[in-house]
Amino acid sequence: MTNTPPQELLRRIPAVDQLLLRPVIAAWVESTGHDFVVAEIQSLLAETRAAVLADATGAVVTPELLEATLARRLERCLRPGLGRVINASGVILHTNLGRAPLSTAALENISALAAGYTNLEYDISEGKRSQRDLLVQPLLREVLGCEDAAVVNNNAAAVYLILNTLASGREVVVSRGELVEIGGSFRVPEIMARSGAHLCEVGTTNKTRLEDYEAAVNERTALLLRVHPSNYRIRGFTERPALAALVDLARRHRIPLVEDIGSGCLVDLRPFGISDEPTVQASLAAGVDLICFSGDKLLGGPQAGIIAGARALVAPIRKNPLMRTYRVDKLVYGALEATLRSYRFGRAAGEIPVVRMIAMSREETGRRARRFARRLRPRLPEGAAVRLVKGQSVVGGGSCPESLLPSTLLSLESESVRPAVIESRLRALDPPVIIRVEEDRALVDLRTVLPADEQVLAESLLGVVSPGFARETGT
């Protein structure tokens, strides 16, 4: 701080042309363009003048300081808002981190399709316009065992379109125990109201019997709706009709049974200790008329909502004018098709990252953790250590909330850096590394770290406990 009068400080502020001549700023002009840099300089100078006038005691204003400030601002401007993150948290379907990572096959298909034109809405054999959602329909029918299928941009859209198309102005019977709110304020009653359908609640929060559904059916009933509770569970004094019983009830009354199955699981997860996640194929085989689920959860593909089931129900949904507002682009279709092919040819366990991560045993995570620790230990600075500890990973994304996956974790320790500081330093890196802090320990879970990211992760962990980290970053 200085006692220099504000007017004198204002005179010392360099002009735009003067700043453009400074070496660092000149380099930015060369790489990003004259107009972009000038606009940022003008904005910075305006803020500086306002700060000087507002500060009665005066402030230090130098070309060097403005040059450094401008360089940081320009760097922030050019940093992408969406960027790569290394997920070492142990949450496989981390909604905040983009849920399912795509398979190599999906990435290759996206790359091939993004570079040029595609037959997105063109029937090459007939030489005429076609419908985009028919591209993956044959594959979905084969993998899921259904008559017809359509793709929209997420499962919330799928639920809305089903209700709007098949039940607008009529009643939909739902158990009170299934009127859930999913992440992002997706509430079943509100979506139903927006769709034009009328909610008919049956049973109680903890107990709904088949006779409750039976008593609610009348001439205004359009659908019976069964909703997967996602990350919500009621335990204890509870009751819920078996799916087979609901199928029988729906058929007797000739009313479609719709199931929002949520996570879109296509493989039996019981061998991996997960017993509460139904598969799409099993529901359809049991007689559910129409089902919908997410593409970027247990399916392991891109964000999408998939509607599958009876042709007589899917066809009118495809013709709904709102279908266009929820459609997906060529890249989503490309990623989805590649993902479905992994299931079609029995290669999901080896090719789909989500399935591979869930299938890893504690022994496998232990071997990987030991190998990783052996790489780190010789390079750790004095006062730092990495230890193997027992812990759990979770599926996440609203899937399998009560299933914990036994894992061997890494605990990064330092005599001079607290676990919370280690965590914040890792988040500040490029790419950011996301870990978790539990019981005052900085824990790294390799289950959710892609093998290709291990080297970057190792360097990041070594860096944040290095004595030079604080000097280099000022933290």
Helices and strands as residue ranges (DSSP letters): H 6-12, H 16-20, H 23-32, H 34-54, H 63-78, E 86-87, G 95-97, H 104-114, E 122-123, E 128-129, G 132-134, H 137-144, E 148-152, H 155-167, E 171-175, G 176-178, E 181-182, E 186-187, H 188-195, E 198-202, H 210-216, E 221-227, H 243-253, E 257-262, G 270-272, H 280-286, E 290-294, E 305-309, H 311-319, G 321-326, H 330-344, H 348-351, H 353-359, H 362-376, G 377-379, E 384-396, E 399-414, H 419-427, E 433-434, E 436-438, E 441-444, G 446-448, G 451-453, H 454-464, H 468-473
